[in-house]
Amino acid sequence: MRKIILASASPRRREILQKLGLDFRVLVADVDESSDERDPGLLCASLARRKGEAVLAKLKETGELDPEAVIIASDTVVAVETGDGWEIFGKPKNEDDARRMLSILSGRSHFVYSGVYLWSGGRGVSSFDRTEVVFKVMTEEQINGYIASGEPFGKAGSYAIQGLAGAFIERTCGDYYTVVGLPVNEMCRLYCESFPEAEPLVETIPNEF
């Protein structure tokens, strides 16, 4: 049986792989996520690679690396277009940071970028996908209430589309899973293209949670 290793502590990514019917183990390695990259797609792809390669190194060190295993790593950022390029949102540092992000996202369009890194058979490849998300206008009371729920913390852009924040979404254009935190359709495409001799990762992809 093919071994799958998820190089992420994210509960959302675990839930996605479970929903896809994959049998996997979670292994996380500490990485420095600081970067000067200002292109959101390149940023999340490079951070996903960094996470995956850190886990790969850990497996090599412990002698646990199975060359036929599949390592999956991902990273997600939210990006808002400005006159000077992109303003990139990661996870909020505190309530004020979450309030700032949600106030900016309120009533406007933004993009969620999720990078993915795959390793198998001695080869590592990475890519990214993006989905447009349009927020309804949120009142100050709604923003404060949402922050009080605790849901914004630990999420890029300070919201979870599959949670309470779903009520604030006007529309999306693209892969729903990219917004949740793992670009499933891009991951499957990249795997089939990069490892054509292997069986597909998944048979069918559910529409959403």
ZADO-1210 file (C-alpha; in nm, 4 decimals, padded with zeros to 6 digits):
<atoms>
<atom x="00.0000" y="00.0000" z="00.0000" code="MET" pos="1"/>
<atom x="00.1293" y="00.3457" z="-00.0910" code="ARG" pos="2"/>
<atom x="00.2365" y="00.5460" z="00.2135" code="LYS" pos="3"/>
<atom x="00.1188" y="00.9061" z="00.2239" code="ILE" pos="4"/>
<atom x="00.2751" y="01.1596" z="00.4581" code="ILE" pos="5"/>
<atom x="00.1076" y="01.4940" z="00.5212" code="LEU" pos="6"/>
<atom x="00.3730" y="01.7505" z="00.6114" code="ALA" pos="7"/>
<atom x="00.1287" y="01.9795" z="00.7894" code="SER" pos="8"/>
<atom x="-00.0257" y="02.0202" z="01.1332" code="ALA" pos="9"/>
<atom x="-00.3323" y="02.1924" z="00.9838" code="SER" pos="10"/>
<atom x="-00.6607" y="02.0303" z="01.0926" code="PRO" pos="11"/>
<atom x="-00.8190" y="02.1560" z="00.7683" code="ARG" pos="12"/>
<atom x="-00.5673" y="01.9723" z="00.5513" code="ARG" pos="13"/>
<atom x="-00.6113" y="01.6562" z="00.7542" code="ARG" pos="14"/>
<atom x="-00.9876" y="01.6818" z="00.7075" code="GLU" pos="15"/>
<atom x="-00.9473" y="01.7263" z="00.3319" code="ILE" pos="16"/>
<atom x="-00.7290" y="01.4161" z="00.2936" code="LEU" pos="17"/>
<atom x="-00.9721" y="01.2193" z="00.5090" code="GLN" pos="18"/>
<atom x="-01.2597" y="01.3365" z="00.2908" code="LYS" pos="19"/>
<atom x="-01.0648" y="01.2207" z="-00.0150" code="LEU" pos="20"/>
<atom x="-01.0455" y="00.8758" z="00.1418" code="GLY" pos="21"/>
<atom x="-00.6666" y="00.8731" z="00.1761" code="LEU" pos="22"/>
<atom x="-00.4814" y="00.6773" z="00.4424" code="ASP" pos="23"/>
<atom x="-00.1966" y="00.8937" z="00.5694" code="PHE" pos="24"/>
<atom x="00.0211" y="00.9913" z="00.8626" code="ARG" pos="25"/>
<atom x="00.1066" y="01.3416" z="00.9778" code="VAL" pos="26"/>
<atom x="00.4693" y="01.4429" z="01.0211" code="LEU" pos="27"/>
<atom x="00.5709" y="01.8028" z="01.0811" code="VAL" pos="28"/>
<atom x="00.9123" y="01.9690" z="01.0887" code="ALA" pos="29"/>
<atom x="00.9808" y="02.3225" z="01.2058" code="ASP" pos="30"/>
<atom x="01.0660" y="02.5617" z="00.9225" code="VAL" pos="31"/>
<atom x="01.1438" y="02.9295" z="00.8929" code="ASP" pos="32"/>
<atom x="00.8445" y="03.0777" z="00.7088" code="GLU" pos="33"/>
<atom x="00.9959" y="03.4238" z="00.6662" code="SER" pos="34"/>
<atom x="01.0351" y="03.5317" z="00.3042" code="SER" pos="35"/>
<atom x="01.0943" y="03.8433" z="00.0959" code="ASP" pos="36"/>
<atom x="00.8879" y="03.7008" z="-00.1922" code="GLU" pos="37"/>
<atom x="00.6014" y="03.9368" z="-00.2783" code="ARG" pos="38"/>
<atom x="00.4331" y="03.7274" z="-00.5476" code="ASP" pos="39"/>
<atom x="00.1644" y="03.5318" z="-00.3570" code="PRO" pos="40"/>
<atom x="00.1735" y="03.2301" z="-00.5867" code="GLY" pos="41"/>
<atom x="00.5499" y="03.1919" z="-00.5747" code="LEU" pos="42"/>
<atom x="00.5440" y="03.2571" z="-00.2003" code="LEU" pos="43"/>
<atom x="00.2989" y="02.9817" z="-00.1089" code="CYS" pos="44"/>
<atom x="00.4623" y="02.7346" z="-00.3493" code="ALA" pos="45"/>
<atom x="00.8068" y="02.8007" z="-00.2027" code="SER" pos="46"/>
<atom x="00.6798" y="02.7708" z="00.1554" code="LEU" pos="47"/>
<atom x="00.5052" y="02.4435" z="00.0696" code="ALA" pos="48"/>
<atom x="00.8326" y="02.3141" z="-00.0751" code="ARG" pos="49"/>
<atom x="01.0211" y="02.4290" z="00.2339" code="ARG" pos="50"/>
<atom x="00.7817" y="02.2376" z="00.4605" code="LYS" pos="51"/>
<atom x="00.7936" y="01.9235" z="00.2476" code="GLY" pos="52"/>
<atom x="01.1717" y="01.9214" z="00.2178" code="GLU" pos="53"/>
<atom x="01.2063" y="01.9664" z="00.5949" code="ALA" pos="54"/>
<atom x="00.9969" y="01.6540" z="00.6526" code="VAL" pos="55"/>
<atom x="01.1918" y="01.4722" z="00.3813" code="LEU" pos="56"/>
<atom x="01.5173" y="01.5574" z="00.5608" code="ALA" pos="57"/>
<atom x="01.3728" y="01.4358" z="00.8922" code="LYS" pos="58"/>
<atom x="01.2755" y="01.1009" z="00.7375" code="LEU" pos="59"/>
<atom x="01.6212" y="01.0601" z="00.5867" code="LYS" pos="60"/>
<atom x="01.7848" y="01.1342" z="00.9216" code="GLU" pos="61"/>
<atom x="01.5792" y="00.8728" z="01.1033" code="THR" pos="62"/>
<atom x="01.6129" y="00.6144" z="00.8281" code="GLY" pos="63"/>
<atom x="01.2342" y="00.6015" z="00.7849" code="GLU" pos="64"/>
<atom x="01.2219" y="00.7256" z="00.4268" code="LEU" pos="65"/>
<atom x="01.0339" y="00.4976" z="00.1909" code="ASP" pos="66"/>
<atom x="01.1264" y="00.5981" z="-00.1670" code="PRO" pos="67"/>
<atom x="00.7798" y="00.4974" z="-00.2835" code="GLU" pos="68"/>
<atom x="00.6040" y="00.7122" z="-00.0241" code="ALA" pos="69"/>
<atom x="00.4258" y="01.0343" z="-00.1189" code="VAL" pos="70"/>
<atom x="00.4941" y="01.3484" z="00.0831" code="ILE" pos="71"/>
<atom x="00.2310" y="01.6234" z="00.0582" code="ILE" pos="72"/>
<atom x="00.2952" y="01.9747" z="00.1886" code="ALA" pos="73"/>
<atom x="00.0956" y="02.2921" z="00.1423" code="SER" pos="74"/>
<atom x="00.0825" y="02.6579" z="00.2377" code="ASP" pos="75"/>
<atom x="-00.1932" y="02.9164" z="00.2012" code="THR" pos="76"/>
<atom x="-00.1967" y="03.2957" z="00.1844" code="VAL" pos="77"/>
<atom x="-00.4638" y="03.5552" z="00.1123" code="VAL" pos="78"/>
<atom x="-00.3787" y="03.8350" z="-00.1280" code="ALA" pos="79"/>
<atom x="-00.5528" y="04.1658" z="-00.1945" code="VAL" pos="80"/>
<atom x="-00.4673" y="04.3709" z="-00.5019" code="GLU" pos="81"/>
<atom x="-00.3496" y="04.7238" z="-00.4296" code="THR" pos="82"/>
<atom x="-00.2150" y="05.0012" z="-00.6461" code="GLY" pos="83"/>
<atom x="00.1375" y="04.8911" z="-00.5553" code="ASP" pos="84"/>
<atom x="00.0956" y="04.5184" z="-00.6118" code="GLY" pos="85"/>
<atom x="-00.0268" y="04.2700" z="-00.3531" code="TRP" pos="86"/>
<atom x="-00.0968" y="04.2952" z="00.0160" code="GLU" pos="87"/>
<atom x="-00.0458" y="03.9450" z="00.1527" code="ILE" pos="88"/>
<atom x="-00.2255" y="03.8139" z="00.4611" code="PHE" pos="89"/>
<atom x="-00.1059" y="03.5153" z="00.6575" code="GLY" pos="90"/>
<atom x="-00.2475" y="03.4089" z="00.9932" code="LYS" pos="91"/>
<atom x="-00.3471" y="03.6916" z="01.2293" code="PRO" pos="92"/>
<atom x="-00.1108" y="03.7674" z="01.5164" code="LYS" pos="93"/>
<atom x="-00.3879" y="03.8867" z="01.7497" code="ASN" pos="94"/>
<atom x="-00.7435" y="04.0261" z="01.7582" code="GLU" pos="95"/>
<atom x="-00.6401" y="04.3650" z="01.6211" code="ASP" pos="96"/>
<atom x="-00.4625" y="04.2009" z="01.3294" code="ASP" pos="97"/>
<atom x="-00.7679" y="03.9854" z="01.2549" code="ALA" pos="98"/>
<atom x="-00.9911" y="04.2937" z="01.2725" code="ARG" pos="99"/>
<atom x="-00.7633" y="04.4786" z="01.0302" code="ARG" pos="100"/>
<atom x="-00.7676" y="04.1938" z="00.7781" code="MET" pos="101"/>
<atom x="-01.1436" y="04.1390" z="00.7929" code="LEU" pos="102"/>
<atom x="-01.2104" y="04.5125" z="00.7595" code="SER" pos="103"/>
<atom x="-01.0005" y="04.5188" z="00.4426" code="ILE" pos="104"/>
<atom x="-01.1669" y="04.2069" z="00.2990" code="LEU" pos="105"/>
<atom x="-01.5194" y="04.3323" z="00.3762" code="SER" pos="106"/>
<atom x="-01.7192" y="04.4110" z="00.0632" code="GLY" pos="107"/>
<atom x="-01.4444" y="04.3354" z="-00.1851" code="ARG" pos="108"/>
<atom x="-01.2734" y="04.0689" z="-00.3917" code="SER" pos="109"/>
<atom x="-00.9501" y="03.8967" z="-00.2945" code="HIS" pos="110"/>
<atom x="-00.7577" y="03.5860" z="-00.3931" code="PHE" pos="111"/>
<atom x="-00.6626" y="03.2835" z="-00.1868" code="VAL" pos="112"/>
<atom x="-00.3415" y="03.1147" z="-00.3007" code="TYR" pos="113"/>
<atom x="-00.2509" y="02.7637" z="-00.1904" code="SER" pos="114"/>
<atom x="00.0807" y="02.6085" z="-00.2849" code="GLY" pos="115"/>
<atom x="00.1413" y="02.2343" z="-00.2926" code="VAL" pos="116"/>
<atom x="00.4613" y="02.0297" z="-00.2857" code="TYR" pos="117"/>
<atom x="00.4726" y="01.6602" z="-00.3736" code="LEU" pos="118"/>
<atom x="00.7645" y="01.4216" z="-00.3310" code="TRP" pos="119"/>
<atom x="00.7856" y="01.0603" z="-00.4413" code="SER" pos="120"/>
<atom x="01.0488" y="00.8313" z="-00.5876" code="GLY" pos="121"/>
<atom x="01.3300" y="01.0783" z="-00.5342" code="GLY" pos="122"/>
<atom x="01.1545" y="01.3675" z="-00.7101" code="ARG" pos="123"/>
<atom x="00.9967" y="01.6784" z="-00.5633" code="GLY" pos="124"/>
<atom x="00.7618" y="01.9092" z="-00.7540" code="VAL" pos="125"/>
<atom x="00.5603" y="02.2139" z="-00.6545" code="SER" pos="126"/>
<atom x="00.2850" y="02.4338" z="-00.7910" code="SER" pos="127"/>
<atom x="00.0033" y="02.6588" z="-00.6725" code="PHE" pos="128"/>
<atom x="-00.3574" y="02.7448" z="-00.7416" code="ASP" pos="129"/>
<atom x="-00.5686" y="03.0494" z="-00.6672" code="ARG" pos="130"/>
<atom x="-00.9381" y="03.1075" z="-00.6091" code="THR" pos="131"/>
<atom x="-01.1184" y="03.4397" z="-00.6103" code="GLU" pos="132"/>
<atom x="-01.3382" y="03.5091" z="-00.3085" code="VAL" pos="133"/>
<atom x="-01.5804" y="03.8007" z="-00.2778" code="VAL" pos="134"/>
<atom x="-01.6932" y="03.9052" z="00.0696" code="PHE" pos="135"/>
<atom x="-02.0230" y="04.0693" z="00.1526" code="LYS" pos="136"/>
<atom x="-02.0010" y="04.3953" z="00.3441" code="VAL" pos="137"/>
<atom x="-01.9454" y="04.3102" z="00.7111" code="MET" pos="138"/>
<atom x="-02.0576" y="04.5444" z="00.9858" code="THR" pos="139"/>
<atom x="-01.8267" y="04.6258" z="01.2756" code="GLU" pos="140"/>
<atom x="-02.0565" y="04.4224" z="01.4992" code="GLU" pos="141"/>
<atom x="-02.0302" y="04.1212" z="01.2670" code="GLN" pos="142"/>
<atom x="-01.6514" y="04.1471" z="01.2538" code="ILE" pos="143"/>
<atom x="-01.6231" y="04.1717" z="01.6316" code="ASN" pos="144"/>
<atom x="-01.8653" y="03.8837" z="01.6807" code="GLY" pos="145"/>
<atom x="-01.6740" y="03.6664" z="01.4376" code="TYR" pos="146"/>
<atom x="-01.3438" y="03.7434" z="01.6092" code="ILE" pos="147"/>
<atom x="-01.5028" y="03.6600" z="01.9455" code="ALA" pos="148"/>
<atom x="-01.5901" y="03.3141" z="01.8090" code="SER" pos="149"/>
<atom x="-01.2179" y="03.2395" z="01.7872" code="GLY" pos="150"/>
<atom x="-01.2475" y="03.1019" z="01.4343" code="GLU" pos="151"/>
<atom x="-01.0196" y="03.3576" z="01.2616" code="PRO" pos="152"/>
<atom x="-00.7087" y="03.2461" z="01.4481" code="PHE" pos="153"/>
<atom x="-00.4762" y="03.0049" z="01.2754" code="GLY" pos="154"/>
<atom x="-00.6312" y="03.0803" z="00.9349" code="LYS" pos="155"/>
<atom x="-00.4785" y="03.2767" z="00.6490" code="ALA" pos="156"/>
<atom x="-00.6745" y="03.5976" z="00.6040" code="GLY" pos="157"/>
<atom x="-00.8482" y="03.5488" z="00.9415" code="SER" pos="158"/>
<atom x="-01.1395" y="03.3391" z="00.8169" code="TYR" pos="159"/>
<atom x="-01.2525" y="02.9829" z="00.7453" code="ALA" pos="160"/>
<atom x="-01.4829" y="02.9527" z="00.4438" code="ILE" pos="161"/>
<atom x="-01.6056" y="02.6119" z="00.5639" code="GLN" pos="162"/>
<atom x="-01.6982" y="02.7553" z="00.9034" code="GLY" pos="163"/>
<atom x="-01.8946" y="03.0534" z="01.0314" code="LEU" pos="164"/>
<atom x="-01.7342" y="03.2814" z="00.7722" code="ALA" pos="165"/>
<atom x="-01.9307" y="03.1046" z="00.5005" code="GLY" pos="166"/>
<atom x="-02.2186" y="03.3392" z="00.5847" code="ALA" pos="167"/>
<atom x="-02.0066" y="03.6374" z="00.4786" code="PHE" pos="168"/>
<atom x="-01.9089" y="03.4998" z="00.1364" code="ILE" pos="169"/>
<atom x="-02.0915" y="03.6453" z="-00.1621" code="GLU" pos="170"/>
<atom x="-01.9315" y="03.4193" z="-00.4232" code="ARG" pos="171"/>
<atom x="-01.6181" y="03.2276" z="-00.5169" code="THR" pos="172"/>
<atom x="-01.4550" y="03.1467" z="-00.8491" code="CYS" pos="173"/>
<atom x="-01.2165" y="02.8524" z="-00.8488" code="GLY" pos="174"/>
<atom x="-01.1379" y="02.5450" z="-00.6415" code="ASP" pos="175"/>
<atom x="-01.3159" y="02.5543" z="-00.3062" code="TYR" pos="176"/>
<atom x="-01.0451" y="02.3387" z="-00.1502" code="TYR" pos="177"/>
<atom x="-00.7804" y="02.5954" z="-00.2393" code="THR" pos="178"/>
<atom x="-00.9561" y="02.8352" z="-00.0015" code="VAL" pos="179"/>
<atom x="-00.9793" y="02.5732" z="00.2741" code="VAL" pos="180"/>
<atom x="-00.6039" y="02.5171" z="00.2514" code="GLY" pos="181"/>
<atom x="-00.5122" y="02.2442" z="00.0012" code="LEU" pos="182"/>
<atom x="-00.5469" y="02.2917" z="-00.3780" code="PRO" pos="183"/>
<atom x="-00.6897" y="01.9456" z="-00.4410" code="VAL" pos="184"/>
<atom x="-00.7531" y="01.9722" z="-00.8143" code="ASN" pos="185"/>
<atom x="-00.4086" y="02.1206" z="-00.8793" code="GLU" pos="186"/>
<atom x="-00.2496" y="01.8596" z="-00.6507" code="MET" pos="187"/>
<atom x="-00.4102" y="01.5749" z="-00.8452" code="CYS" pos="188"/>
<atom x="-00.3136" y="01.7294" z="-01.1796" code="ARG" pos="189"/>
<atom x="00.0452" y="01.7824" z="-01.0667" code="LEU" pos="190"/>
<atom x="00.0717" y="01.4276" z="-00.9345" code="TYR" pos="191"/>
<atom x="-00.0589" y="01.2678" z="-01.2539" code="CYS" pos="192"/>
<atom x="00.1651" y="01.4869" z="-01.4699" code="GLU" pos="193"/>
<atom x="00.4791" y="01.4396" z="-01.2603" code="SER" pos="194"/>
<atom x="00.4368" y="01.0715" z="-01.1702" code="PHE" pos="195"/>
<atom x="00.2553" y="00.9231" z="-01.4732" code="PRO" pos="196"/>
<atom x="00.3596" y="00.5682" z="-01.3834" code="GLU" pos="197"/>
<atom x="00.1771" y="00.5853" z="-01.0496" code="ALA" pos="198"/>
<atom x="-00.1914" y="00.5345" z="-00.9810" code="GLU" pos="199"/>
<atom x="-00.3907" y="00.8577" z="-00.9335" code="PRO" pos="200"/>
<atom x="-00.3947" y="00.9907" z="-00.5779" code="LEU" pos="201"/>
<atom x="-00.7748" y="00.9950" z="-00.5645" code="VAL" pos="202"/>
<atom x="-01.0575" y="00.8526" z="-00.7726" code="GLU" pos="203"/>
<atom x="-01.3140" y="01.1293" z="-00.7251" code="THR" pos="204"/>
<atom x="-01.3049" y="01.4744" z="-00.5687" code="ILE" pos="205"/>
<atom x="-01.6101" y="01.5781" z="-00.3601" code="PRO" pos="206"/>
<atom x="-01.7448" y="01.9216" z="-00.4472" code="ASN" pos="207"/>
<atom x="-01.6892" y="02.0675" z="-00.1003" code="GLU" pos="208"/>
<atom x="-01.7158" y="02.0018" z="00.2717" code="PHE" pos="209"/>
</atoms>
